[in-house]
Amino acid sequence: MYEYDDFYEPSDFEMQIEEFKSSLMASVKDEYKAEMERLRKENAELKPVKERMREIEFERTREKNDLERAKLDAFREAKKMRLAELLKDYKAVIYTVDSNRIYKPKCDHCDDNRQVEYKTPLGRTAKEDCSCKTYTFKHEIREVEASYIEHYSPDHGINVGYYDEQREERVGSYHMYKDGTDYAAVTSWTYFADKEEIQKYCDWLTAREAL
């Protein structure tokens, strides 16, 4: 038995339709490819622009941060100037002592830790401090500036406060040296209101250590 398709021949019109469909599909594909190529080129051309926009955005962010820091620094400086003006009639600084070790020159017989290695009677290796590992103290007066004021009521007036940034501590009244106190009772955390008094204390420390 023969199939119908074996004897069917498409008409000229149907062939034209098929050709039109094929041409249309090819045209759509060509347009799609052309559009994709156009977008690719456009994206490549815009890439430097996008990168520059990112750079500009980064620069603006950095400038904004720099401006904020400058404003904060200016505010702090103005605050200090204002505080100095407010404290001009008050005690602006107090004093404390910084004591630093001053070592003798290192000799050539010890290691970097100024220790000498030796053998014990049992043959073991041991170490002891070298004779050059001796030191004296250098006592220096350091100023601590007033950093804030307190005003609780008109009756109490203004109290000046101090914060020692190096030691990261607020100086309380119990830290202050009281006139007549024996120097032996003074600690490294004691503060003096009078510079001549603290100089006397430094001289006393130096003389005591020389004994």
C-alpha positions as CSV (number, residue, x, y, z in Angstrom):
1,M,0.0,0.0,0.0
2,Y,1.3,3.4,-0.9
3,E,1.3,6.3,1.5
4,Y,-0.4,9.6,0.6
5,D,2.8,11.6,1.2
6,D,4.6,9.5,-1.4
7,F,2.4,11.1,-4.1
8,Y,1.9,14.6,-2.6
9,E,3.8,17.4,-4.2
10,P,3.7,20.9,-2.6
11,S,2.2,23.6,-4.6
12,D,4.2,26.7,-5.7
13,F,2.3,28.7,-3.1
14,E,3.2,26.3,-0.3
15,M,6.8,26.4,-1.4
16,Q,6.8,30.2,-1.4
17,I,5.3,30.1,2.2
18,E,8.1,27.8,3.3
19,E,10.7,29.9,1.7
20,F,9.2,33.0,3.3
21,K,9.2,31.3,6.7
22,S,12.9,30.2,6.3
23,S,13.8,33.8,5.1
24,L,12.0,35.3,8.0
25,M,13.7,33.0,10.5
26,A,17.1,33.8,9.0
27,S,16.3,37.5,9.1
28,V,15.3,37.2,12.8
29,K,18.5,35.4,13.6
30,D,20.5,37.9,11.8
31,E,18.8,40.8,13.6
32,Y,19.3,39.0,16.9
33,K,23.0,38.5,16.2
34,A,23.3,42.1,15.1
35,E,21.6,43.3,18.2
36,M,23.7,41.1,20.5
37,E,26.9,42.4,18.7
38,R,25.7,46.0,19.1
39,L,25.0,45.5,22.8
40,R,28.4,43.8,23.2
41,K,30.2,46.8,21.6
42,E,28.1,49.3,23.5
43,N,29.0,47.5,26.8
44,A,32.7,47.5,25.9
45,E,32.5,51.2,25.1
46,L,30.7,51.9,28.4
47,K,33.1,49.9,30.5
48,P,35.6,52.7,30.9
49,V,32.7,55.1,31.8
50,K,31.4,52.7,34.4
51,E,34.9,52.3,35.9
52,R,35.4,56.0,36.0
53,M,31.9,56.4,37.7
54,R,33.0,53.9,40.3
55,E,36.3,55.9,40.8
56,I,34.3,59.1,41.1
57,E,32.0,57.5,43.7
58,F,35.0,56.2,45.7
59,E,36.6,59.6,45.5
60,R,33.4,61.3,46.7
61,T,33.1,58.9,49.6
62,R,36.7,59.5,50.6
63,E,36.3,63.2,50.4
64,K,33.2,63.0,52.5
65,N,35.1,61.0,55.1
66,D,38.0,63.4,55.0
67,L,35.5,66.3,55.5
68,E,33.9,64.6,58.4
69,R,37.3,64.0,60.1
70,A,38.3,67.6,59.4
71,K,35.0,68.8,61.0
72,L,35.5,66.6,64.0
73,D,39.2,67.7,64.4
74,A,38.0,71.4,64.1
75,F,35.3,70.8,66.7
76,R,37.8,69.2,69.1
77,E,40.3,72.0,68.6
78,A,37.6,74.6,69.1
79,K,36.5,72.7,72.2
80,K,40.1,72.8,73.5
81,M,40.4,76.5,72.8
82,R,37.1,77.2,74.5
83,L,38.1,75.1,77.5
84,A,41.5,77.0,77.7
85,E,39.6,80.2,77.7
86,L,37.2,79.0,80.5
87,L,40.2,77.8,82.6
88,K,42.4,80.8,82.2
89,D,41.6,81.8,85.8
90,Y,42.1,78.3,87.1
91,K,45.0,75.9,87.6
92,A,45.6,74.6,84.1
93,V,48.1,71.8,84.8
94,I,49.2,69.4,87.6
95,Y,52.3,67.3,87.7
96,T,53.4,63.7,88.1
97,V,56.7,61.8,88.0
98,D,57.7,59.5,85.2
99,S,60.6,57.2,86.3
100,N,62.5,55.4,83.6
101,R,65.3,52.9,83.9
102,I,68.7,53.9,82.6
103,Y,70.9,50.9,82.0
104,K,74.7,50.8,82.0
105,P,76.3,50.2,78.6
106,K,76.1,46.5,77.6
107,C,79.3,44.6,77.8
108,D,80.6,42.0,75.3
109,H,80.4,39.0,77.7
110,C,76.6,38.5,77.9
111,D,73.8,37.7,75.5
112,D,71.1,40.1,74.3
113,N,69.2,39.6,77.5
114,R,72.3,40.6,79.5
115,Q,72.7,37.1,80.9
116,V,75.9,35.0,81.2
117,E,75.8,31.3,80.6
118,Y,77.9,29.0,82.8
119,K,78.2,25.3,83.9
120,T,77.0,24.2,87.3
121,P,79.2,21.8,89.3
122,L,76.9,19.0,88.0
123,G,77.6,20.0,84.5
124,R,74.3,21.6,83.7
125,T,73.9,24.8,81.7
126,A,72.6,27.8,83.6
127,K,72.4,31.5,83.2
128,E,72.6,34.5,85.5
129,D,72.3,38.3,85.1
130,C,75.5,40.0,84.0
131,S,77.1,42.6,86.1
132,C,76.2,45.2,83.4
133,K,72.5,44.5,84.0
134,T,72.3,47.3,86.5
135,Y,70.4,50.5,86.1
136,T,69.5,53.8,87.8
137,F,66.2,55.7,87.5
138,K,65.8,58.9,85.7
139,H,62.9,60.9,87.3
140,E,61.2,63.4,85.0
141,I,58.4,65.8,85.7
142,R,55.4,65.4,83.4
143,E,52.5,67.9,83.0
144,V,48.9,66.8,82.9
145,E,46.6,69.4,81.4
146,A,43.1,70.1,82.6
147,S,40.7,68.3,80.4
148,Y,37.2,69.1,81.7
149,I,35.2,71.2,84.1
150,E,32.4,70.3,86.4
151,H,29.7,72.7,87.6
152,Y,27.0,71.2,89.8
153,S,25.5,74.3,91.4
154,P,26.3,78.1,91.9
155,D,27.2,77.4,95.5
156,H,30.0,74.9,94.6
157,G,31.4,77.0,91.6
158,I,33.5,75.3,88.9
159,N,35.7,72.3,89.6
160,V,38.6,71.6,87.2
161,G,39.2,68.0,86.2
162,Y,42.2,66.2,84.9
163,Y,42.6,63.0,82.8
164,D,46.0,61.5,82.3
165,E,45.9,60.2,78.8
166,Q,49.3,58.4,79.1
167,R,48.1,56.3,82.1
168,E,44.5,56.3,80.9
169,E,43.1,57.3,84.2
170,R,41.0,60.1,85.6
171,V,42.8,62.0,88.4
172,G,40.8,62.1,91.6
173,S,41.3,64.2,94.6
174,Y,42.7,61.1,96.4
175,H,45.6,61.1,93.9
176,M,46.7,64.6,94.8
177,Y,49.7,65.2,97.1
178,K,48.7,66.8,100.4
179,D,51.1,69.4,101.9
180,G,53.2,67.9,104.6
181,T,52.9,64.3,103.5
182,D,56.1,62.3,104.0
183,Y,57.7,61.7,100.7
184,A,58.1,58.0,101.6
185,A,54.3,57.7,101.4
186,V,54.2,59.1,97.8
187,T,53.5,56.6,95.1
188,S,54.1,56.7,91.3
189,W,50.4,57.5,90.9
190,T,50.6,60.7,93.0
191,Y,50.0,64.1,91.4
192,F,51.3,67.4,92.6
193,A,49.7,70.8,92.2
194,D,53.0,72.7,92.8
195,K,55.9,72.3,90.4
196,E,58.5,73.3,93.1
197,E,57.1,70.7,95.4
198,I,57.4,67.9,92.9
199,Q,60.9,68.9,92.0
200,K,61.8,68.6,95.7
201,Y,60.3,65.1,95.6
202,C,62.4,64.2,92.5
203,D,65.5,65.4,94.2
204,W,64.6,63.3,97.3
205,L,64.1,60.2,95.1
206,T,67.5,60.7,93.4
207,A,69.3,61.2,96.7
208,R,67.7,58.1,98.3
209,E,68.7,55.9,95.4
210,A,72.3,57.1,95.6
211,L,72.6,55.7,99.1
